[in-house]
Amino acid sequence: MEKTLLLCDCLGSQAVDADGLSKATGLSCSKVHRSLCTDQINIAAEAIKAGDVTIACQQESRRFEGLAEELGADTPGFVDIRDRAGWHGGTADATPKMAALVAEAHLPAPAPRVLDVVSEGTCLVFGPADLALEVAGKLADTLAVTVLLAGGSEVAIDPRFDVVRGKIRKAAGALGNFNLTLDALEVMIPGGRGTPEFTAPRDGALSQCDIILDLSGDTSLFPAPHKRDGYLRADPGSQPAVAEALQEAVQMVGTFEKPLYVRLTESLCAHSRAEQAACSNCLDLCPTGAITSAGEHVAIDPLICAGCGSCSAVCPSGAITYDAPPVDTLFRRLSTLASTYRKAGGVAPRLLVHDQDHGTEMISLFARYGAGLPVDVIPLAVDALAGFGHAEMLAALGCGFTAVDVLLSPKTESDVIEAQADIARAISGSDAIRLLDLSDPDALEGALMPGTLQPAHETFLPLGTRRQIARLAGKTLQPDAQLIDLPAAAPYGAVLVDTDACTLCLSCVSLCPSGALGDNPDLPQLRFQEDACLQCGLCANICPEQAITLKPQMNLMDAAFTQVVLHEEEPFACIECGNLFGVKSTVEKITEKLAGKHAMFASSEAAKMIQMCDNCRVNAQYHAQNNPLAGKERPRVRTSEDYFSKRKDH
């Protein structure tokens, strides 16, 4: 069945060109209606009943979803071409932008990966005694509540919930699986007459719960507490905040689907090798502490991960990729928006990247009460704003957008995006990438005023890994460049070797996680392939001579894909068999330092072993007079004669 786009001009408040949209998107467009959500809802009902329809209205999506449920029909699709396109203060035609938004809305979305989280409703409440006990009484009918009070607090027995005294030393976990360590724990003894008694204090007590309600007003138990599922905080002095926390708590019982935001490929991780530290970008940036070290790679706790996307943006190897949805889905969206806009007659589109909450509300308010987005500014809503890294910014420019603006949210990890924007500006060679830190919708008007258009450049299809797309963007956006200097945080660059200090021990080769550093099995050489270098710093960290430094840059020449010799020396020939081994300068230096000066090489014969290959050295040592490998003289083999000589009857 052919897909149908149901159009409405929202009481004549926007101009919609049905023929233009149909031609640009290939969809069958209805005539432009005036009020599908009210007077003409019967038309919407007929379209929904017919099936395979997308309604060009996002504001009234719940109304149409309820209508579909009432009719027993499939839920229709929705696309907003009003707040994001039709409501604008200019006189230019918004059809190209509408077509781009409609085409993007019809891209297939991959099914999300999820993990089931079970919460049975065991809840820990702690805070001021009076407030905590009052809240516990309200929650007791729905949740299994335990109240934690400070030591010495006087309480009355309430059979609806448990009361303990103590303090939390450590907390870990998330909704459905919180693990607590408590000190000075005292458990109320329910029996007896008079004031309730408690057990003797105990340190290091372990406990578990599904939900934590923190009414203490003190420092949070977790980093980024607003991103920790199941951990609710409220200011004890604010009744509305406490009431809101109560309402959230009672709804946290049952089985929930936790999205798996990121995908980790452990074999690609450059965290460490042989217990030597290398890349720690994701560990340093994770706001929730979901990422921990696990030997040569990192580990990600999916229950703690809040899906901010910072780790995927800064991962140099692609070991961590954002997966809700996958990054290639975002690249397809960018390509579809830009290509459809041009197909519909638009020229030089600009991209406005925003999050689903703050950014969407800003655009909606700006459209309803302000000038609205210019017709050449195409909005792109993403789930993880911090995950929109340098590769995504470059992909947008490569698709044909002349500028990329990122509308920051108060909850966005802005330091991550700022570093990524610096890398993207350096690779693109332009200032077409901006970060807009705005909280006033009216301020958008000045920020989005048309500026000087960027010069035209070739476009490309963003396919491949993030590293491949970044390199392709560099070659496309700076066709005459060969080497591009990058900021210190960039995951691309060269390895510089101090040849005077390097002894060609090749420890860097054996530990390089990406294989960028290599050797020559026939000659003493240190080789390097720049395209594979992650700038993780492991080689510089483990070099015993401190001979290695890193230089962030992007080499756009073909030489970046081939191995080049960073350092080489003349090999040494074994004085016994003539086979080449080791480095001549190193062998000569060791001979000079040890011959006649060390007990093992005091004699000239012993000193010669330094200049022998492995086989000849073992052979010479075995036949030496002071052979350390020799044991005691072997006893004579016993024979029958020895046996008979000891018999008395023989």
C-alpha positions as MATLAB code, in Angstrom:
seq = 'MEKTLLLCDCLGSQAVDADGLSKATGLSCSKVHRSLCTDQINIAAEAIKAGDVTIACQQESRRFEGLAEELGADTPGFVDIRDRAGWHGGTADATPKMAALVAEAHLPAPAPRVLDVVSEGTCLVFGPADLALEVAGKLADTLAVTVLLAGGSEVAIDPRFDVVRGKIRKAAGALGNFNLTLDALEVMIPGGRGTPEFTAPRDGALSQCDIILDLSGDTSLFPAPHKRDGYLRADPGSQPAVAEALQEAVQMVGTFEKPLYVRLTESLCAHSRAEQAACSNCLDLCPTGAITSAGEHVAIDPLICAGCGSCSAVCPSGAITYDAPPVDTLFRRLSTLASTYRKAGGVAPRLLVHDQDHGTEMISLFARYGAGLPVDVIPLAVDALAGFGHAEMLAALGCGFTAVDVLLSPKTESDVIEAQADIARAISGSDAIRLLDLSDPDALEGALMPGTLQPAHETFLPLGTRRQIARLAGKTLQPDAQLIDLPAAAPYGAVLVDTDACTLCLSCVSLCPSGALGDNPDLPQLRFQEDACLQCGLCANICPEQAITLKPQMNLMDAAFTQVVLHEEEPFACIECGNLFGVKSTVEKITEKLAGKHAMFASSEAAKMIQMCDNCRVNAQYHAQNNPLAGKERPRVRTSEDYFSKRKDH';
ca = [
       0.000    0.000    0.000;
       1.293    3.454   -0.856;
       2.201    5.651    2.088;
      -0.084    8.669    2.525;
       0.806   12.011    4.081;
      -2.187   13.708    5.696;
      -1.710   17.490    5.605;
      -3.181   20.281    7.707;
      -2.386   24.015    7.725;
      -3.484   24.393   11.402;
      -6.278   26.927   10.918;
      -4.442   28.608    8.070;
      -1.391   29.498   10.200;
       1.092   27.979    7.729;
       1.448   27.565    3.968;
       1.708   23.947    2.815;
       2.415   22.952   -0.801;
       0.995   19.441   -1.235;
       2.256   19.023   -4.811;
       5.746   20.183   -3.901;
       5.943   17.791   -0.951;
       4.669   14.885   -3.021;
       7.194   15.537   -5.764;
      10.144   15.848   -3.374;
       9.301   12.916   -1.099;
       7.551   10.508   -3.453;
       4.622   10.206   -1.034;
       0.957   10.495   -1.840;
      -0.154   13.731   -0.173;
      -3.727   14.577    0.713;
      -5.171   17.960    0.035;
      -4.340   20.543    2.674;
      -6.942   20.427    5.434;
      -7.632   23.131    7.984;
      -8.453   21.468   11.330;
      -7.937   17.696   11.316;
      -7.897   17.552   15.111;
     -11.349   19.117   15.551;
     -13.872   19.935   12.805;
     -12.320   17.570   10.255;
     -11.411   14.720   12.584;
     -13.709   12.445   10.575;
     -11.272   12.828    7.668;
      -8.422   11.808    9.947;
     -10.474    8.830   11.150;
     -11.043    7.617    7.585;
      -7.335    7.963    6.787;
      -6.323    6.108    9.953;
      -8.839    3.368    9.223;
      -7.384    2.996    5.711;
      -3.929    2.501    7.279;
      -0.347    3.356    6.292;
      -0.769    7.057    6.962;
       1.476    9.750    8.429;
      -0.204   12.797    9.927;
       1.712   16.062    9.571;
       0.964   17.150   13.126;
       2.952   16.319   16.252;
       1.093   18.461   18.769;
      -2.113   16.400   18.623;
      -0.449   12.986   18.306;
      -2.092   11.700   21.496;
      -5.529   12.636   20.187;
      -4.922   10.714   16.966;
      -3.385    7.754   18.817;
      -6.515    7.525   20.958;
      -8.634    7.707   17.825;
      -6.673    4.849   16.259;
      -7.134    2.750   19.389;
     -10.852    3.469   19.379;
     -11.080    2.434   15.714;
      -8.972   -0.679   16.276;
      -6.501    0.505   13.645;
      -2.725    0.738   13.576;
      -1.211    3.817   15.176;
      -0.336    6.342   12.458;
       3.032    8.017   12.078;
       3.585   11.669   12.888;
       5.861   14.433   11.643;
       6.018   18.052   12.808;
       6.226   20.441    9.849;
       4.577   23.300   11.723;
       6.736   24.326   14.710;
       9.916   23.245   12.925;
       9.133   24.639    9.472;
       5.738   26.176    8.681;
       5.634   28.694   11.501;
       8.290   31.198   10.481;
       8.304   34.967   10.241;
       9.801   35.274    6.769;
       8.209   35.220    3.337;
      10.442   32.519    1.841;
       9.066   29.131    0.837;
       9.405   26.483    3.567;
       8.511   23.592    1.251;
      12.108   22.311    0.850;
      12.522   22.112    4.632;
       9.118   20.484    5.078;
      10.034   17.902    2.445;
      13.325   17.172    4.209;
      11.585   16.684    7.555;
       8.941   14.428    6.025;
      11.549   12.299    4.245;
      13.556   11.936    7.451;
      10.461   10.882    9.408;
       9.898    8.010    6.982;
      13.351    6.484    7.378;
      13.164    2.998    8.932;
      14.129    2.991   12.592;
      16.013   -0.052   13.952;
      14.479   -1.860   16.896;
      16.177   -0.764   20.127;
      18.144   -3.209   22.257;
      16.723   -3.373   25.776;
      17.369   -5.132   29.064;
      14.578   -6.114   31.453;
      14.902   -4.592   34.923;
      12.721   -6.004   37.706;
      11.793   -3.891   40.710;
       9.836   -5.602   43.475;
       9.273   -2.347   45.344;
      11.696   -2.633   48.271;
      12.422    0.985   49.129;
      14.902    2.655   51.474;
      13.898    6.069   52.803;
      16.293    8.238   54.767;
      16.340   11.840   55.899;
      15.059   13.860   58.880;
      13.224   11.495   61.222;
       9.806   13.200   61.207;
       9.724   13.589   57.428;
      11.127   10.125   56.675;
       8.571    8.425   58.927;
       5.712   10.456   57.456;
       6.778    9.572   53.910;
       7.209    5.910   54.834;
       3.648    5.802   56.104;
       2.379    7.130   52.762;
       4.427    4.622   50.766;
       3.817    1.588   52.966;
       0.623    0.522   51.189;
       2.448    0.272   47.848;
       6.108   -0.409   48.648;
       8.064   -2.511   51.128;
       9.655    0.364   53.036;
      12.637    0.519   55.349;
      13.402    3.822   57.067;
      17.028    4.636   57.879;
      17.454    7.185   60.667;
      20.483    8.736   62.269;
      21.867    7.081   65.380;
      20.077    8.035   68.584;
      16.767    8.934   66.892;
      13.679    8.154   68.974;
      10.851    6.427   67.103;
       7.595    4.641   67.723;
       6.822    1.202   66.357;
       4.798    1.201   63.134;
       4.091   -2.315   61.830;
       3.651   -1.042   58.272;
       7.389   -0.566   57.724;
      10.808   -1.350   59.217;
      13.020    1.158   61.001;
      16.801    0.981   61.382;
      19.458    3.407   62.562;
      22.894    3.978   61.081;
      24.659    5.683   58.200;
      25.432    4.738   54.613;
      29.120    4.247   53.932;
      28.866    3.119   50.311;
      26.145    2.745   47.695;
      26.239    1.141   44.259;
      23.845   -0.115   41.628;
      20.640    1.187   40.073;
      16.904    0.538   39.959;
      16.150   -3.017   41.009;
      19.650   -3.721   42.320;
      21.029   -1.180   44.793;
      23.784   -2.505   47.076;
      24.434   -0.645   50.318;
      27.135   -0.833   52.969;
      26.054    0.602   56.319;
      27.998    1.444   59.462;
      26.708    1.640   63.039;
      23.624   -0.286   61.919;
      20.998   -0.829   64.611;
      17.838   -2.799   63.873;
      14.664   -2.100   65.829;
      13.495   -4.918   68.088;
       9.685   -5.004   67.649;
       8.868   -6.780   70.921;
       8.799   -5.433   74.448;
       7.061   -2.701   76.321;
       7.819    1.008   76.288;
      10.312    2.739   74.010;
      11.516    0.389   71.260;
      15.008   -0.996   71.683;
      17.625   -1.560   68.990;
      20.292   -4.180   68.429;
      23.944   -3.415   69.096;
      25.642   -1.255   66.409;
      27.323   -3.152   63.604;
      29.733   -1.811   60.956;
      29.989   -3.065   57.399;
      26.442   -4.390   57.178;
      25.314   -5.217   53.632;
      21.824   -4.608   52.302;
      19.938   -4.460   49.019;
      16.908   -2.564   47.779;
      15.161   -1.627   44.545;
      14.508    2.085   45.182;
      16.264    4.745   47.252;
      14.408    7.859   48.361;
      16.913   10.422   49.620;
      15.304   13.172   51.704;
      18.470   14.113   53.573;
      19.341   17.219   51.576;
      22.999   16.211   51.886;
      25.512   15.302   49.214;
      24.186   12.782   46.717;
      25.131    9.121   47.071;
      25.937    8.967   43.333;
      27.498   11.176   40.679;
      24.949   12.730   38.315;
      22.059   11.676   40.609;
      19.373   12.794   38.148;
      20.657   10.142   35.741;
      20.594    7.239   38.219;
      17.436    5.170   37.705;
      15.696    4.353   40.975;
      17.518    7.013   43.001;
      15.119    9.801   43.933;
      16.196   12.973   45.705;
      14.050   15.744   47.081;
      14.730   18.855   49.114;
      13.283   18.073   52.559;
      12.160   21.691   52.856;
      10.093   21.607   49.663;
       6.708   19.909   49.937;
       6.109   19.874   46.147;
       9.503   18.220   45.573;
       8.795   15.573   48.216;
       5.345   14.917   46.762;
       6.790   14.528   43.276;
       9.399   12.065   44.577;
       6.650   10.071   46.299;
       4.675    9.867   43.089;
       7.714    8.648   41.171;
       8.568    6.051   43.800;
       5.184    4.325   43.764;
       5.443    3.920   39.988;
       8.780    2.098   40.165;
       7.353   -1.370   40.731;
       7.281   -4.008   38.016;
       9.371   -4.924   35.001;
      10.939   -2.101   33.016;
      12.844   -2.030   29.740;
      16.246   -0.404   30.148;
      17.708    0.689   26.775;
      21.202   -0.533   25.990;
      22.589    2.804   24.901;
      26.105    1.844   23.854;
      27.863   -1.149   22.352;
      31.354   -2.159   23.479;
      33.788   -4.119   21.298;
      36.428   -5.149   23.812;
      39.009   -6.218   21.223;
      39.189   -2.642   19.866;
      39.589   -0.963   23.245;
      42.957    0.751   23.816;
      42.546    1.207   27.564;
      45.768   -0.578   28.545;
      48.187   -3.350   27.650;
      50.362   -5.413   30.017;
      49.095   -3.341   32.971;
      50.393   -0.164   31.329;
      47.897    2.715   31.116;
      46.807    4.071   27.747;
      43.471    5.625   26.747;
      41.114    6.674   29.547;
      38.904    9.135   27.658;
      35.625    7.422   28.485;
      36.589    6.789   32.113;
      37.434   10.454   32.636;
      34.168   11.711   31.132;
      31.436    9.267   32.182;
      29.150   11.347   34.436;
      27.457    8.377   36.117;
      30.499    6.170   36.767;
      29.075    3.405   34.572;
      32.484    2.767   32.970;
      35.217    1.004   34.921;
      38.600   -0.486   34.146;
      38.597   -4.234   33.446;
      42.196   -5.008   32.572;
      43.126   -4.337   28.974;
      39.687   -2.931   28.208;
      36.924   -1.067   29.977;
      33.608   -2.428   31.182;
      30.247   -0.665   30.958;
      27.412   -1.321   33.411;
      24.258   -1.029   31.279;
      22.071   -0.513   34.352;
      23.997    2.602   35.376;
      24.620    4.013   31.886;
      22.309    6.970   31.244;
      22.993    7.191   27.506;
      24.633   10.628   27.371;
      26.844    9.420   24.486;
      30.043   11.148   25.668;
      32.008    7.906   25.640;
      31.214    7.184   21.991;
      32.172   10.712   20.958;
      35.632   10.540   22.541;
      36.482    6.867   21.889;
      39.437    6.953   19.448;
      39.187    3.369   18.230;
      35.434    2.949   17.847;
      35.383    0.329   20.621;
      32.403    2.184   22.136;
      29.648    3.148   19.730;
      26.289    4.709   20.467;
      23.609    2.153   19.737;
      20.255    3.756   20.548;
      20.008    4.155   17.604;
      23.290    3.168   15.891;
      25.487    5.909   14.483;
      24.867    4.876   10.874;
      21.182    5.691   11.433;
      22.176    9.243   12.304;
      24.335    9.463    9.175;
      21.370    8.342    7.046;
      19.202   11.012    8.646;
      21.768   13.708    7.838;
      22.110   12.553    4.254;
      18.337   12.335    3.764;
      17.697   15.799    5.181;
      20.322   17.481    3.003;
      19.577   15.613   -0.228;
      15.785   16.024    0.026;
      16.171   19.727    0.794;
      18.216   20.212   -2.385;
      15.890   18.006   -4.407;
      12.958   20.222   -3.416;
      14.769   23.309   -4.671;
      16.462   24.456   -1.485;
      19.956   25.931   -1.491;
      22.598   26.045    1.271;
      20.737   24.493    4.236;
      21.897   24.998    7.803;
      21.588   22.341   10.514;
      20.367   22.946   14.071;
      21.099   19.982   16.351;
      19.150   19.815   19.610;
      17.991   17.361   22.261;
      14.491   15.965   22.598;
      13.508   17.944   25.698;
      15.099   21.359   26.069;
      15.719   21.961   22.370;
      12.283   20.820   21.219;
      10.589   23.083   23.761;
      12.785   26.038   22.760;
      11.911   25.597   19.076;
       8.209   25.187   19.864;
       8.079   28.370   21.948;
      10.155   30.273   19.403;
       7.780   29.219   16.624;
       4.564   30.001   18.500;
       5.538   33.295   20.092;
       8.590   34.451   18.120;
       9.892   34.615   14.583;
      10.279   30.863   14.209;
      13.180   29.024   12.628;
      14.404   30.455    9.309;
      13.389   28.337    6.330;
      16.988   27.322    5.640;
      17.578   26.048    9.197;
      16.726   22.348    9.461;
      16.320   21.033   13.027;
      17.678   17.612   13.968;
      16.601   16.096   17.284;
      19.028   13.586   18.824;
      18.724   11.484   21.969;
      22.337   11.982   23.084;
      23.553   15.497   22.409;
      27.009   14.808   23.867;
      27.315   11.906   21.448;
      27.116   14.256   18.478;
      30.883   14.348   18.086;
      33.341   15.663   15.543;
      32.620   12.871   13.052;
      28.897   13.644   13.080;
      29.539   17.385   12.694;
      31.862   16.730    9.764;
      29.369   14.308    8.230;
      26.735   17.061    8.307;
      29.038   19.467    6.474;
      29.975   16.737    4.028;
      26.317   16.039    3.266;
      25.882   19.624    2.110;
      24.952   21.659    5.180;
      26.750   24.989    5.097;
      26.692   25.382    8.889;
      26.126   23.218   11.946;
      24.737   24.776   15.132;
      24.393   22.691   18.298;
      21.805   24.001   20.754;
      23.131   23.015   24.173;
      20.889   21.865   26.983;
      21.408   22.638   30.684;
      21.947   18.900   31.207;
      24.450   18.530   28.369;
      28.098   17.650   29.052;
      29.223   20.821   27.281;
      32.957   20.233   27.810;
      32.741   17.112   25.646;
      30.960   18.896   22.803;
      33.326   21.877   22.956;
      36.364   19.609   22.524;
      34.660   17.750   19.676;
      33.700   21.002   17.974;
      37.325   22.177   18.119;
      38.441   19.003   16.350;
      35.701   19.368   13.720;
      36.612   23.005   13.054;
      40.251   22.087   12.568;
      39.474   19.229   10.152;
      36.888   21.244    8.196;
      39.049   24.343    8.095;
      36.093   26.614    8.833;
      34.112   28.221   11.646;
      30.832   26.827   10.354;
      30.358   24.820   13.564;
      28.934   26.701   16.541;
      27.685   25.828   20.005;
      24.632   27.800   21.133;
      24.280   27.950   24.910;
      20.863   29.596   25.091;
      17.926   29.290   27.469;
      15.734   32.081   26.053;
      13.753   31.201   22.892;
      13.929   34.835   21.738;
      17.721   34.629   21.739;
      17.510   32.064   18.938;
      16.469   34.767   16.501;
      19.726   36.640   16.794;
      21.815   33.482   16.895;
      20.270   32.089   13.716;
      20.430   35.248   11.644;
      21.824   34.406    8.201;
      25.558   34.961    8.065;
      28.128   34.722    5.337;
      27.488   31.561    3.334;
      30.291   29.066    3.317;
      31.936   28.411   -0.055;
      30.515   25.521   -2.026;
      32.314   22.197   -1.745;
      31.872   18.652   -2.921;
      29.484   16.496   -0.925;
      29.929   12.872    0.044;
      27.839   10.012    1.345;
      28.723    9.379    5.012;
      29.420    5.653    5.002;
      31.913    3.765    7.128;
      33.341    4.235   10.600;
      33.574    7.565   12.359;
      37.328    7.676   11.690;
      36.799    7.011    7.993;
      34.140    9.697    7.748;
      36.350   12.238    9.525;
      39.195   11.574    7.096;
      36.862   11.731    4.099;
      35.502   15.043    5.381;
      39.018   16.442    5.677;
      39.842   15.533    2.079;
      36.513   16.917    0.854;
      36.387   20.131    2.852;
      40.090   20.941    2.530;
      41.050   19.444   -0.841;
      44.388   21.271   -1.001;
      45.539   20.351    2.493;
      48.017   17.574    3.216;
      48.605   17.867    6.952;
      46.055   19.395    9.321;
      47.143   20.340   12.834;
      44.612   19.199   15.435;
      43.902   19.995   19.105;
      45.538   17.917   21.821;
      42.449   15.757   22.392;
      42.228   14.581   18.785;
      42.376   10.807   18.142;
      44.438   11.238   14.975;
      48.122   11.977   14.713;
      51.731   10.945   14.356;
      54.352    9.380   16.606;
      57.648   11.262   16.830;
      60.764    9.347   17.857;
      64.000   10.771   19.246;
      66.406    8.619   17.250;
      69.328    9.539   19.505;
      67.517    8.164   22.555;
      65.693    5.208   20.960;
      67.448    1.836   21.419;
      64.967   -0.084   19.233;
      63.868   -2.214   22.166;
      60.483   -2.420   20.383;
      58.463   -2.498   23.600;
      56.162    0.043   21.949;
      55.572   -2.347   19.052;
      54.610   -5.261   21.263;
      52.016   -3.226   23.169;
      50.539   -0.911   20.512;
      46.778   -1.684   20.692;
      45.994   -0.637   17.108;
      49.036   -2.038   15.324;
      50.137    1.422   14.227;
      53.692    0.648   15.347;
      55.438   -2.326   13.803;
      58.853   -3.854   13.312;
      60.821   -5.627   10.588;
      61.650   -9.250   11.409;
      64.763   -9.058    9.199;
      66.198   -5.674   10.234;
      66.249   -3.466   13.352;
      63.511   -1.050   12.328;
      60.638    0.795   13.982;
      57.784    1.270   11.509;
      54.665    3.418   11.791;
      51.322    3.612    9.966;
      49.721    6.942   10.805;
      46.159    6.144    9.753;
      45.988    3.426   12.438;
      47.324    5.580   15.294;
      44.782    6.346   18.036;
      46.997    8.779   19.970;
      46.248    6.708   23.064;
      49.695    7.470   24.477;
      50.610    3.917   25.463;
      53.830    3.946   23.442;
      54.975    7.162   25.118;
      54.038    5.840   28.557;
      55.987    2.593   28.304;
      59.065    3.790   26.381;
      61.979    3.210   28.811;
      64.069    5.894   27.111;
      61.259    8.512   26.964;
      62.026    8.771   23.252;
      58.412    8.966   21.986;
      56.113   11.976   21.776;
      52.716   12.359   20.094;
      51.704   14.957   17.521;
      47.950   15.391   16.924;
      47.357   15.909   13.223;
      45.466   14.470   10.269;
      47.597   13.265    7.396;
      45.462   13.407    4.248;
      48.187   11.991    2.005;
      48.180    8.387    0.836;
      51.373    7.863    2.830;
      49.204    7.685    5.963;
      48.082    4.203    4.885;
      51.600    2.803    4.469;
      54.273    1.930    6.988;
      57.153    4.362    7.170;
      60.441    3.802    8.987;
      60.734    6.024   12.055;
      64.097    4.679   13.173;
      66.528    2.028   11.976;
      70.082    0.982   12.714;
      72.680   -1.437   11.401;
      72.216   -4.973   12.738;
      75.048   -6.778   14.549;
      76.589   -9.954   13.093;
      77.210  -12.824   15.497;
      80.991  -13.286   15.954;
      80.583  -17.073   15.786;
      78.062  -17.853   12.996;
      77.640  -14.462   11.341;
      73.843  -14.366   11.708;
      72.355  -10.895   12.137;
      70.805  -10.127   15.482;
      70.143   -7.105   17.650;
      71.307   -3.564   17.036;
      75.006   -2.921   16.441;
      75.181    0.256   18.517;
      73.325   -1.393   21.418;
      75.528   -4.515   21.433;
      78.667   -2.396   21.310;
      77.387   -0.161   24.114;
      76.548   -3.152   26.316;
      79.938   -4.714   25.603;
      81.660   -1.493   26.578;
      79.725   -1.241   29.846;
      79.982   -4.893   30.957;
      83.147   -6.435   29.516;
      85.719   -6.742   32.308;
      83.490   -4.722   34.660;
      80.838   -7.261   35.622;
      81.454  -10.569   37.396;
      79.637  -12.554   34.701;
      81.781  -11.034   31.951;
      85.096  -10.624   33.737;
      87.103  -12.764   31.283;
      87.511  -12.047   27.584;
      85.879  -15.373   26.688;
      82.826  -14.580   28.773;
      82.613  -11.061   27.332;
      82.473  -12.495   23.812;
      79.096  -14.048   24.655;
      77.543  -10.578   24.550;
      78.396  -10.494   20.842;
      76.862  -13.895   20.060;
      73.363  -14.787   18.877;
      71.079  -16.838   21.119;
      72.142  -20.256   19.807;
      75.852  -19.531   19.866;
      75.640  -17.986   23.323;
      73.991  -21.087   24.790;
      76.524  -23.352   23.064;
      79.497  -21.322   24.315;
      78.155  -21.198   27.834;
      77.559  -24.940   27.888;
      81.155  -25.696   26.956;
      82.682  -23.083   29.233;
      84.734  -24.220   32.252;
      82.495  -22.410   34.684;
      79.299  -23.485   32.949;
      76.438  -22.482   35.264;
      74.225  -24.993   33.496;
      76.436  -27.959   34.393;
      75.443  -30.212   37.281;
      77.434  -32.706   39.388;
      79.290  -35.544   37.714;
      76.817  -38.275   36.817;
      77.201  -41.521   38.802;
      78.474  -44.676   37.081;
      75.775  -46.854   35.603;
      75.207  -49.988   37.675;
      75.506  -53.367   35.939;
      74.758  -56.998   36.776;
      78.363  -57.428   37.947;
      77.796  -54.905   40.665;
      74.746  -56.818   41.786;
      76.429  -60.201   41.821;
      79.502  -58.901   43.647;
      77.396  -58.117   46.671;
      75.755  -61.522   46.921;
      77.287  -63.749   49.539;
      76.341  -66.932   47.707;
      78.074  -65.932   44.475;
];
